[in-house]
Amino acid sequence: MILLLDAHALMWWLLDDPKLSAPARGAISDAANEIVVSAATTWELAIKQAAGKIKLDADLVAAVDSAGFSGLPVTIVDAEAAAALPMLHHDPFDRMLVAQARRLDATIVSRDTQLEPYGVPILAA
């Protein structure tokens, strides 16, 4: 299974935060699953860090690599698909995750219930 991590799920994993659910932690730990982090998620977290909303002690790209996760570029196909989604969710980063999850047939690891109407598989973070 391909698991696409939402920003909060990624941060909870990297920080070993107990907020991350046991099922999500188990799925991310399972070597049979491929864990991917969208460039959109890295961009979102970098924006939040620059605005002082979060503090990252380490280089995010290095932390993602160190965790053994794969980076997922945003393609022009992803951009077009995200733009075509209905505005059920107003966060463009989350709509990008929906578009990428659809393209990859991936499950999004997230606690964001606003993603559910898009019909993509979600594993509660």
PAMIPA-401385 format. One record per atom (N, C-alpha, C): residue number from 1; chain; residue in one letter; x, y, z; atom name. Coordinates in steps of 0.1 Angstrom, whole numbers, plus 5000, padded with zeros to 4 digits. Layout:
! PAMIPA-401385
+-----+-------+-----+------+------+------+------+
|   n | chain | res |    X |    Y |    Z | atom |
+-----+-------+-----+------+------+------+------+
| NUM |     A |   a |    X |    Y |    Z |   CA |
...
+-----+-------+-----+------+------+------+------+
END
This chain:
! PAMIPA-401385
+-----+-------+-----+------+------+------+------+
|   n | chain | res |    X |    Y |    Z | atom |
+-----+-------+-----+------+------+------+------+
|   1 |     A |   m | 5008 | 4988 | 5000 |    N |
|   1 |     A |   m | 5000 | 5000 | 5000 |   CA |
|   1 |     A |   m | 5009 | 5012 | 5000 |    C |
|   2 |     A |   i | 5005 | 5022 | 4993 |    N |
|   2 |     A |   i | 5011 | 5035 | 4993 |   CA |
|   2 |     A |   i | 5005 | 5045 | 5003 |    C |
|   3 |     A |   l | 5012 | 5050 | 5012 |    N |
|   3 |     A |   l | 5007 | 5059 | 5022 |   CA |
|   3 |     A |   l | 5013 | 5073 | 5019 |    C |
|   4 |     A |   l | 5004 | 5083 | 5018 |    N |
|   4 |     A |   l | 5008 | 5097 | 5015 |   CA |
|   4 |     A |   l | 5005 | 5104 | 5028 |    C |
|   5 |     A |   l | 5016 | 5110 | 5034 |    N |
|   5 |     A |   l | 5014 | 5116 | 5047 |   CA |
|   5 |     A |   l | 5010 | 5131 | 5046 |    C |
|   6 |     A |   d | 5000 | 5134 | 5053 |    N |
|   6 |     A |   d | 4996 | 5148 | 5054 |   CA |
|   6 |     A |   d | 5006 | 5155 | 5064 |    C |
|   7 |     A |   a | 5007 | 5168 | 5064 |    N |
|   7 |     A |   a | 5017 | 5175 | 5071 |   CA |
|   7 |     A |   a | 5017 | 5172 | 5086 |    C |
|   8 |     A |   h | 5006 | 5171 | 5092 |    N |
|   8 |     A |   h | 5006 | 5169 | 5106 |   CA |
|   8 |     A |   h | 5010 | 5154 | 5109 |    C |
|   9 |     A |   a | 5006 | 5145 | 5101 |    N |
|   9 |     A |   a | 5010 | 5131 | 5103 |   CA |
|   9 |     A |   a | 5025 | 5130 | 5101 |    C |
|  10 |     A |   l | 5031 | 5137 | 5092 |    N |
|  10 |     A |   l | 5046 | 5137 | 5090 |   CA |
|  10 |     A |   l | 5053 | 5142 | 5102 |    C |
|  11 |     A |   m | 5048 | 5154 | 5107 |    N |
|  11 |     A |   m | 5054 | 5160 | 5119 |   CA |
|  11 |     A |   m | 5053 | 5151 | 5131 |    C |
|  12 |     A |   w | 5041 | 5145 | 5133 |    N |
|  12 |     A |   w | 5039 | 5136 | 5145 |   CA |
|  12 |     A |   w | 5049 | 5124 | 5144 |    C |
|  13 |     A |   w | 5051 | 5119 | 5132 |    N |
|  13 |     A |   w | 5060 | 5107 | 5130 |   CA |
|  13 |     A |   w | 5074 | 5112 | 5133 |    C |
|  14 |     A |   l | 5078 | 5123 | 5127 |    N |
|  14 |     A |   l | 5092 | 5127 | 5129 |   CA |
|  14 |     A |   l | 5095 | 5131 | 5143 |    C |
|  15 |     A |   l | 5085 | 5136 | 5150 |    N |
|  15 |     A |   l | 5087 | 5140 | 5164 |   CA |
|  15 |     A |   l | 5084 | 5129 | 5174 |    C |
|  16 |     A |   d | 5080 | 5117 | 5169 |    N |
|  16 |     A |   d | 5076 | 5106 | 5177 |   CA |
|  16 |     A |   d | 5065 | 5111 | 5187 |    C |
|  17 |     A |   d | 5056 | 5119 | 5182 |    N |
|  17 |     A |   d | 5045 | 5125 | 5190 |   CA |
|  17 |     A |   d | 5034 | 5114 | 5192 |    C |
|  18 |     A |   p | 5029 | 5113 | 5205 |    N |
|  18 |     A |   p | 5019 | 5103 | 5208 |   CA |
|  18 |     A |   p | 5005 | 5106 | 5201 |    C |
|  19 |     A |   k | 5004 | 5118 | 5195 |    N |
|  19 |     A |   k | 4991 | 5122 | 5189 |   CA |
|  19 |     A |   k | 4989 | 5113 | 5177 |    C |
|  20 |     A |   l | 5000 | 5107 | 5171 |    N |
|  20 |     A |   l | 4998 | 5099 | 5159 |   CA |
|  20 |     A |   l | 4992 | 5086 | 5164 |    C |
|  21 |     A |   s | 4981 | 5082 | 5157 |    N |
|  21 |     A |   s | 4973 | 5070 | 5161 |   CA |
|  21 |     A |   s | 4982 | 5057 | 5160 |    C |
|  22 |     A |   a | 4978 | 5047 | 5168 |    N |
|  22 |     A |   a | 4985 | 5035 | 5168 |   CA |
|  22 |     A |   a | 4984 | 5028 | 5154 |    C |
|  23 |     A |   p | 4972 | 5028 | 5148 |    N |
|  23 |     A |   p | 4971 | 5022 | 5134 |   CA |
|  23 |     A |   p | 4979 | 5029 | 5124 |    C |
|  24 |     A |   a | 4980 | 5042 | 5125 |    N |
|  24 |     A |   a | 4988 | 5050 | 5115 |   CA |
|  24 |     A |   a | 5003 | 5047 | 5118 |    C |
|  25 |     A |   r | 5007 | 5047 | 5130 |    N |
|  25 |     A |   r | 5021 | 5044 | 5134 |   CA |
|  25 |     A |   r | 5025 | 5030 | 5129 |    C |
|  26 |     A |   g | 5016 | 5020 | 5131 |    N |
|  26 |     A |   g | 5019 | 5007 | 5126 |   CA |
|  26 |     A |   g | 5020 | 5006 | 5111 |    C |
|  27 |     A |   a | 5011 | 5013 | 5104 |    N |
|  27 |     A |   a | 5011 | 5012 | 5089 |   CA |
|  27 |     A |   a | 5024 | 5019 | 5084 |    C |
|  28 |     A |   i | 5028 | 5030 | 5090 |    N |
|  28 |     A |   i | 5040 | 5037 | 5085 |   CA |
|  28 |     A |   i | 5052 | 5028 | 5088 |    C |
|  29 |     A |   s | 5052 | 5021 | 5099 |    N |
|  29 |     A |   s | 5063 | 5012 | 5103 |   CA |
|  29 |     A |   s | 5064 | 5000 | 5095 |    C |
|  30 |     A |   d | 5053 | 4996 | 5088 |    N |
|  30 |     A |   d | 5053 | 4984 | 5081 |   CA |
|  30 |     A |   d | 5061 | 4985 | 5068 |    C |
|  31 |     A |   a | 5071 | 4977 | 5067 |    N |
|  31 |     A |   a | 5080 | 4977 | 5056 |   CA |
|  31 |     A |   a | 5073 | 4974 | 5042 |    C |
|  32 |     A |   a | 5062 | 4967 | 5043 |    N |
|  32 |     A |   a | 5054 | 4964 | 5031 |   CA |
|  32 |     A |   a | 5048 | 4976 | 5025 |    C |
|  33 |     A |   n | 5047 | 4987 | 5032 |    N |
|  33 |     A |   n | 5040 | 4999 | 5027 |   CA |
|  33 |     A |   n | 5051 | 5009 | 5022 |    C |
|  34 |     A |   e | 5047 | 5016 | 5012 |    N |
|  34 |     A |   e | 5056 | 5027 | 5006 |   CA |
|  34 |     A |   e | 5051 | 5040 | 5012 |    C |
|  35 |     A |   i | 5060 | 5047 | 5019 |    N |
|  35 |     A |   i | 5056 | 5060 | 5025 |   CA |
|  35 |     A |   i | 5061 | 5071 | 5016 |    C |
|  36 |     A |   v | 5052 | 5080 | 5012 |    N |
|  36 |     A |   v | 5056 | 5091 | 5004 |   CA |
|  36 |     A |   v | 5052 | 5105 | 5010 |    C |
|  37 |     A |   v | 5060 | 5115 | 5007 |    N |
|  37 |     A |   v | 5058 | 5128 | 5012 |   CA |
|  37 |     A |   v | 5058 | 5137 | 5000 |    C |
|  38 |     A |   s | 5046 | 5144 | 4998 |    N |
|  38 |     A |   s | 5045 | 5153 | 4987 |   CA |
|  38 |     A |   s | 5054 | 5165 | 4989 |    C |
|  39 |     A |   a | 5059 | 5170 | 4977 |    N |
|  39 |     A |   a | 5066 | 5183 | 4977 |   CA |
|  39 |     A |   a | 5056 | 5194 | 4983 |    C |
|  40 |     A |   a | 5043 | 5192 | 4980 |    N |
|  40 |     A |   a | 5034 | 5202 | 4986 |   CA |
|  40 |     A |   a | 5034 | 5203 | 5001 |    C |
|  41 |     A |   t | 5036 | 5191 | 5007 |    N |
|  41 |     A |   t | 5036 | 5190 | 5022 |   CA |
|  41 |     A |   t | 5049 | 5197 | 5027 |    C |
|  42 |     A |   t | 5060 | 5195 | 5020 |    N |
|  42 |     A |   t | 5073 | 5201 | 5024 |   CA |
|  42 |     A |   t | 5071 | 5216 | 5022 |    C |
|  43 |     A |   w | 5065 | 5221 | 5012 |    N |
|  43 |     A |   w | 5063 | 5235 | 5009 |   CA |
|  43 |     A |   w | 5054 | 5241 | 5020 |    C |
|  44 |     A |   e | 5043 | 5234 | 5023 |    N |
|  44 |     A |   e | 5034 | 5239 | 5034 |   CA |
|  44 |     A |   e | 5041 | 5240 | 5047 |    C |
|  45 |     A |   l | 5049 | 5230 | 5051 |    N |
|  45 |     A |   l | 5056 | 5231 | 5064 |   CA |
|  45 |     A |   l | 5067 | 5242 | 5064 |    C |
|  46 |     A |   a | 5074 | 5244 | 5052 |    N |
|  46 |     A |   a | 5084 | 5255 | 5051 |   CA |
|  46 |     A |   a | 5077 | 5268 | 5053 |    C |
|  47 |     A |   i | 5065 | 5270 | 5047 |    N |
|  47 |     A |   i | 5058 | 5283 | 5048 |   CA |
|  47 |     A |   i | 5054 | 5285 | 5063 |    C |
|  48 |     A |   k | 5049 | 5274 | 5070 |    N |
|  48 |     A |   k | 5045 | 5276 | 5084 |   CA |
|  48 |     A |   k | 5057 | 5279 | 5093 |    C |
|  49 |     A |   q | 5069 | 5273 | 5089 |    N |
|  49 |     A |   q | 5081 | 5276 | 5097 |   CA |
|  49 |     A |   q | 5085 | 5290 | 5095 |    C |
|  50 |     A |   a | 5085 | 5295 | 5083 |    N |
|  50 |     A |   a | 5089 | 5309 | 5080 |   CA |
|  50 |     A |   a | 5080 | 5319 | 5087 |    C |
|  51 |     A |   a | 5067 | 5315 | 5088 |    N |
|  51 |     A |   a | 5057 | 5324 | 5095 |   CA |
|  51 |     A |   a | 5058 | 5322 | 5110 |    C |
|  52 |     A |   g | 5066 | 5313 | 5115 |    N |
|  52 |     A |   g | 5068 | 5312 | 5130 |   CA |
|  52 |     A |   g | 5057 | 5303 | 5136 |    C |
|  53 |     A |   k | 5049 | 5296 | 5128 |    N |
|  53 |     A |   k | 5038 | 5288 | 5133 |   CA |
|  53 |     A |   k | 5043 | 5275 | 5138 |    C |
|  54 |     A |   i | 5054 | 5270 | 5133 |    N |
|  54 |     A |   i | 5060 | 5257 | 5137 |   CA |
|  54 |     A |   i | 5075 | 5259 | 5138 |    C |
|  55 |     A |   k | 5081 | 5250 | 5146 |    N |
|  55 |     A |   k | 5096 | 5251 | 5147 |   CA |
|  55 |     A |   k | 5101 | 5237 | 5143 |    C |
|  56 |     A |   l | 5110 | 5237 | 5134 |    N |
|  56 |     A |   l | 5116 | 5224 | 5129 |   CA |
|  56 |     A |   l | 5131 | 5225 | 5134 |    C |
|  57 |     A |   d | 5135 | 5215 | 5141 |    N |
|  57 |     A |   d | 5149 | 5215 | 5146 |   CA |
|  57 |     A |   d | 5158 | 5210 | 5136 |    C |
|  58 |     A |   a | 5153 | 5202 | 5126 |    N |
|  58 |     A |   a | 5162 | 5196 | 5116 |   CA |
|  58 |     A |   a | 5158 | 5200 | 5102 |    C |
|  59 |     A |   d | 5166 | 5198 | 5093 |    N |
|  59 |     A |   d | 5163 | 5200 | 5079 |   CA |
|  59 |     A |   d | 5152 | 5190 | 5075 |    C |
|  60 |     A |   l | 5141 | 5194 | 5070 |    N |
|  60 |     A |   l | 5129 | 5186 | 5067 |   CA |
|  60 |     A |   l | 5132 | 5175 | 5057 |    C |
|  61 |     A |   v | 5139 | 5180 | 5046 |    N |
|  61 |     A |   v | 5142 | 5170 | 5035 |   CA |
|  61 |     A |   v | 5151 | 5159 | 5041 |    C |
|  62 |     A |   a | 5161 | 5163 | 5049 |    N |
|  62 |     A |   a | 5170 | 5153 | 5054 |   CA |
|  62 |     A |   a | 5163 | 5144 | 5064 |    C |
|  63 |     A |   a | 5153 | 5149 | 5071 |    N |
|  63 |     A |   a | 5145 | 5141 | 5081 |   CA |
|  63 |     A |   a | 5136 | 5131 | 5073 |    C |
|  64 |     A |   v | 5131 | 5135 | 5062 |    N |
|  64 |     A |   v | 5122 | 5127 | 5054 |   CA |
|  64 |     A |   v | 5131 | 5115 | 5048 |    C |
|  65 |     A |   d | 5142 | 5119 | 5043 |    N |
|  65 |     A |   d | 5152 | 5109 | 5037 |   CA |
|  65 |     A |   d | 5156 | 5099 | 5048 |    C |
|  66 |     A |   s | 5160 | 5104 | 5060 |    N |
|  66 |     A |   s | 5164 | 5096 | 5071 |   CA |
|  66 |     A |   s | 5154 | 5086 | 5076 |    C |
|  67 |     A |   a | 5141 | 5090 | 5075 |    N |
|  67 |     A |   a | 5130 | 5082 | 5079 |   CA |
|  67 |     A |   a | 5128 | 5071 | 5068 |    C |
|  68 |     A |   g | 5134 | 5072 | 5057 |    N |
|  68 |     A |   g | 5132 | 5062 | 5046 |   CA |
|  68 |     A |   g | 5120 | 5065 | 5037 |    C |
|  69 |     A |   f | 5115 | 5077 | 5038 |    N |
|  69 |     A |   f | 5103 | 5080 | 5030 |   CA |
|  69 |     A |   f | 5107 | 5085 | 5017 |    C |
|  70 |     A |   s | 5099 | 5084 | 5007 |    N |
|  70 |     A |   s | 5101 | 5089 | 4993 |   CA |
|  70 |     A |   s | 5095 | 5103 | 4991 |    C |
|  71 |     A |   g | 5102 | 5112 | 4985 |    N |
|  71 |     A |   g | 5097 | 5124 | 4981 |   CA |
|  71 |     A |   g | 5088 | 5123 | 4969 |    C |
|  72 |     A |   l | 5077 | 5130 | 4968 |    N |
|  72 |     A |   l | 5068 | 5129 | 4957 |   CA |
|  72 |     A |   l | 5067 | 5143 | 4950 |    C |
|  73 |     A |   p | 5072 | 5144 | 4938 |    N |
|  73 |     A |   p | 5071 | 5157 | 4932 |   CA |
|  73 |     A |   p | 5057 | 5161 | 4928 |    C |
|  74 |     A |   v | 5054 | 5173 | 4927 |    N |
|  74 |     A |   v | 5041 | 5178 | 4921 |   CA |
|  74 |     A |   v | 5043 | 5179 | 4906 |    C |
|  75 |     A |   t | 5035 | 5172 | 4899 |    N |
|  75 |     A |   t | 5035 | 5172 | 4884 |   CA |
|  75 |     A |   t | 5025 | 5182 | 4879 |    C |
|  76 |     A |   i | 5026 | 5185 | 4866 |    N |
|  76 |     A |   i | 5016 | 5194 | 4860 |   CA |
|  76 |     A |   i | 5003 | 5186 | 4859 |    C |
|  77 |     A |   v | 5003 | 5173 | 4858 |    N |
|  77 |     A |   v | 4991 | 5166 | 4859 |   CA |
|  77 |     A |   v | 4984 | 5167 | 4872 |    C |
|  78 |     A |   d | 4992 | 5166 | 4883 |    N |
|  78 |     A |   d | 4987 | 5168 | 4897 |   CA |
|  78 |     A |   d | 4981 | 5182 | 4898 |    C |
|  79 |     A |   a | 4988 | 5192 | 4893 |    N |
|  79 |     A |   a | 4983 | 5206 | 4894 |   CA |
|  79 |     A |   a | 4970 | 5208 | 4887 |    C |
|  80 |     A |   e | 4969 | 5202 | 4875 |    N |
|  80 |     A |   e | 4956 | 5203 | 4868 |   CA |
|  80 |     A |   e | 4945 | 5196 | 4875 |    C |
|  81 |     A |   a | 4948 | 5184 | 4881 |    N |
|  81 |     A |   a | 4938 | 5176 | 4888 |   CA |
|  81 |     A |   a | 4933 | 5183 | 4901 |    C |
|  82 |     A |   a | 4943 | 5189 | 4908 |    N |
|  82 |     A |   a | 4939 | 5195 | 4920 |   CA |
|  82 |     A |   a | 4931 | 5208 | 4918 |    C |
|  83 |     A |   a | 4934 | 5215 | 4907 |    N |
|  83 |     A |   a | 4926 | 5227 | 4903 |   CA |
|  83 |     A |   a | 4912 | 5223 | 4899 |    C |
|  84 |     A |   a | 4910 | 5211 | 4894 |    N |
|  84 |     A |   a | 4897 | 5207 | 4889 |   CA |
|  84 |     A |   a | 4888 | 5201 | 4900 |    C |
|  85 |     A |   l | 4894 | 5199 | 4912 |    N |
|  85 |     A |   l | 4886 | 5193 | 4923 |   CA |
|  85 |     A |   l | 4875 | 5204 | 4928 |    C |
|  86 |     A |   p | 4864 | 5199 | 4932 |    N |
|  86 |     A |   p | 4854 | 5208 | 4938 |   CA |
|  86 |     A |   p | 4860 | 5214 | 4951 |    C |
|  87 |     A |   m | 4856 | 5226 | 4954 |    N |
|  87 |     A |   m | 4861 | 5233 | 4966 |   CA |
|  87 |     A |   m | 4854 | 5228 | 4979 |    C |
|  88 |     A |   l | 4855 | 5215 | 4981 |    N |
|  88 |     A |   l | 4850 | 5209 | 4993 |   CA |
|  88 |     A |   l | 4859 | 5212 | 5005 |    C |
|  89 |     A |   h | 4872 | 5214 | 5001 |    N |
|  89 |     A |   h | 4882 | 5218 | 5011 |   CA |
|  89 |     A |   h | 4889 | 5230 | 5006 |    C |
|  90 |     A |   h | 4891 | 5240 | 5014 |    N |
|  90 |     A |   h | 4897 | 5252 | 5009 |   CA |
|  90 |     A |   h | 4912 | 5253 | 5009 |    C |
|  91 |     A |   d | 4919 | 5243 | 5015 |    N |
|  91 |     A |   d | 4933 | 5243 | 5016 |   CA |
|  91 |     A |   d | 4939 | 5237 | 5003 |    C |
|  92 |     A |   p | 4946 | 5245 | 4995 |    N |
|  92 |     A |   p | 4952 | 5240 | 4983 |   CA |
|  92 |     A |   p | 4962 | 5229 | 4985 |    C |
|  93 |     A |   f | 4969 | 5229 | 4996 |    N |
|  93 |     A |   f | 4979 | 5218 | 4998 |   CA |
|  93 |     A |   f | 4971 | 5205 | 5000 |    C |
|  94 |     A |   d | 4960 | 5205 | 5007 |    N |
|  94 |     A |   d | 4953 | 5193 | 5009 |   CA |
|  94 |     A |   d | 4946 | 5188 | 4997 |    C |
|  95 |     A |   r | 4941 | 5197 | 4988 |    N |
|  95 |     A |   r | 4935 | 5193 | 4976 |   CA |
|  95 |     A |   r | 4946 | 5187 | 4967 |    C |
|  96 |     A |   m | 4959 | 5192 | 4968 |    N |
|  96 |     A |   m | 4970 | 5185 | 4960 |   CA |
|  96 |     A |   m | 4972 | 5171 | 4965 |    C |
|  97 |     A |   l | 4971 | 5169 | 4978 |    N |
|  97 |     A |   l | 4972 | 5155 | 4983 |   CA |
|  97 |     A |   l | 4961 | 5146 | 4978 |    C |
|  98 |     A |   v | 4949 | 5151 | 4977 |    N |
|  98 |     A |   v | 4938 | 5143 | 4971 |   CA |
|  98 |     A |   v | 4941 | 5140 | 4956 |    C |
|  99 |     A |   a | 4946 | 5150 | 4949 |    N |
|  99 |     A |   a | 4949 | 5147 | 4934 |   CA |
|  99 |     A |   a | 4960 | 5137 | 4933 |    C |
| 100 |     A |   q | 4970 | 5138 | 4942 |    N |
| 100 |     A |   q | 4982 | 5128 | 4941 |   CA |
| 100 |     A |   q | 4977 | 5115 | 4946 |    C |
| 101 |     A |   a | 4969 | 5114 | 4956 |    N |
| 101 |     A |   a | 4964 | 5101 | 4961 |   CA |
| 101 |     A |   a | 4956 | 5094 | 4950 |    C |
| 102 |     A |   r | 4948 | 5102 | 4943 |    N |
| 102 |     A |   r | 4940 | 5096 | 4932 |   CA |
| 102 |     A |   r | 4949 | 5090 | 4921 |    C |
| 103 |     A |   r | 4959 | 5098 | 4918 |    N |
| 103 |     A |   r | 4969 | 5094 | 4907 |   CA |
| 103 |     A |   r | 4976 | 5081 | 4911 |    C |
| 104 |     A |   l | 4981 | 5080 | 4923 |    N |
| 104 |     A |   l | 4989 | 5069 | 4928 |   CA |
| 104 |     A |   l | 4981 | 5058 | 4934 |    C |
| 105 |     A |   d | 4968 | 5059 | 4935 |    N |
| 105 |     A |   d | 4959 | 5050 | 4942 |   CA |
| 105 |     A |   d | 4965 | 5048 | 4956 |    C |
| 106 |     A |   a | 4967 | 5059 | 4963 |    N |
| 106 |     A |   a | 4973 | 5059 | 4976 |   CA |
| 106 |     A |   a | 4963 | 5062 | 4987 |    C |
| 107 |     A |   t | 4967 | 5059 | 4999 |    N |
| 107 |     A |   t | 4959 | 5062 | 5011 |   CA |
| 107 |     A |   t | 4965 | 5074 | 5018 |    C |
| 108 |     A |   i | 4957 | 5084 | 5021 |    N |
| 108 |     A |   i | 4962 | 5096 | 5028 |   CA |
| 108 |     A |   i | 4962 | 5094 | 5043 |    C |
| 109 |     A |   v | 4973 | 5096 | 5050 |    N |
| 109 |     A |   v | 4973 | 5095 | 5064 |   CA |
| 109 |     A |   v | 4971 | 5109 | 5070 |    C |
| 110 |     A |   s | 4959 | 5111 | 5076 |    N |
| 110 |     A |   s | 4955 | 5124 | 5080 |   CA |
| 110 |     A |   s | 4943 | 5123 | 5090 |    C |
| 111 |     A |   r | 4942 | 5133 | 5098 |    N |
| 111 |     A |   r | 4930 | 5135 | 5107 |   CA |
| 111 |     A |   r | 4921 | 5145 | 5101 |    C |
| 112 |     A |   d | 4923 | 5150 | 5090 |    N |
| 112 |     A |   d | 4915 | 5160 | 5084 |   CA |
| 112 |     A |   d | 4902 | 5154 | 5078 |    C |
| 113 |     A |   t | 4891 | 5155 | 5085 |    N |
| 113 |     A |   t | 4878 | 5149 | 5080 |   CA |
| 113 |     A |   t | 4873 | 5156 | 5068 |    C |
| 114 |     A |   q | 4877 | 5168 | 5065 |    N |
| 114 |     A |   q | 4873 | 5175 | 5053 |   CA |
| 114 |     A |   q | 4877 | 5168 | 5040 |    C |
| 115 |     A |   l | 4887 | 5159 | 5041 |    N |
| 115 |     A |   l | 4891 | 5152 | 5029 |   CA |
| 115 |     A |   l | 4882 | 5140 | 5025 |    C |
| 116 |     A |   e | 4874 | 5136 | 5035 |    N |
| 116 |     A |   e | 4865 | 5124 | 5032 |   CA |
| 116 |     A |   e | 4855 | 5126 | 5020 |    C |
| 117 |     A |   p | 4849 | 5137 | 5018 |    N |
| 117 |     A |   p | 4840 | 5139 | 5007 |   CA |
| 117 |     A |   p | 4846 | 5136 | 4993 |    C |
| 118 |     A |   y | 4860 | 5137 | 4992 |    N |
| 118 |     A |   y | 4866 | 5135 | 4980 |   CA |
| 118 |     A |   y | 4867 | 5120 | 4976 |    C |
| 119 |     A |   g | 4864 | 5111 | 4986 |    N |
| 119 |     A |   g | 4863 | 5097 | 4983 |   CA |
| 119 |     A |   g | 4877 | 5090 | 4981 |    C |
| 120 |     A |   v | 4887 | 5096 | 4986 |    N |
| 120 |     A |   v | 4900 | 5089 | 4986 |   CA |
| 120 |     A |   v | 4902 | 5081 | 4999 |    C |
| 121 |     A |   p | 4909 | 5070 | 4999 |    N |
| 121 |     A |   p | 4911 | 5063 | 5011 |   CA |
| 121 |     A |   p | 4919 | 5071 | 5021 |    C |
| 122 |     A |   i | 4915 | 5071 | 5034 |    N |
| 122 |     A |   i | 4921 | 5078 | 5045 |   CA |
| 122 |     A |   i | 4924 | 5069 | 5056 |    C |
| 123 |     A |   l | 4936 | 5070 | 5061 |    N |
| 123 |     A |   l | 4939 | 5063 | 5074 |   CA |
| 123 |     A |   l | 4940 | 5074 | 5084 |    C |
| 124 |     A |   a | 4932 | 5072 | 5095 |    N |
| 124 |     A |   a | 4932 | 5083 | 5105 |   CA |
| 124 |     A |   a | 4945 | 5084 | 5112 |    C |
| 125 |     A |   a | 4951 | 5096 | 5111 |    N |
| 125 |     A |   a | 4964 | 5098 | 5118 |   CA |
| 125 |     A |   a | 4962 | 5100 | 5133 |    C |
+-----+-------+-----+------+------+------+------+
END
